Amino acid sequence: MNNVGTFRVRRNVNRSENLAPVSRKQGTPLLYLLGFVMALFLGILIFAYAVTKRANPVYLDEHGKPTAVSQSHDH
C-alpha cells in the first residue's frame, strides 16, 4: 500500500480525561476584579452624567462672541 502524502489523525473523543479538575475557588479573584472594574466604570459614568447636567456652557458664534441661546432647565 502506498501511503505517500497521507497521514492518520488520532482523535481523542473523550477529552475530559486529559483535563485536570478545576475548583470553583480558582476564578473567584477574577470575578471580584471584574466586578470592581464594572462598578468603577458605572460610577464614572454616573459622575460624568451628573457633572454635565450641572454644566452651564457658553455657546460662541463663529467670531468667538457669546450667543443668546434660550436654555431650558428641567430640574
Buried (B, 14 or more C-beta within 10 A) or exposed (E): EEEEEEEEEEEEEEEEEEEEEEEEEEEEEEEEEEEEEEEEEEEEEEEEEEEEEEEEEEEEEEEEEEEEEEEEEEE
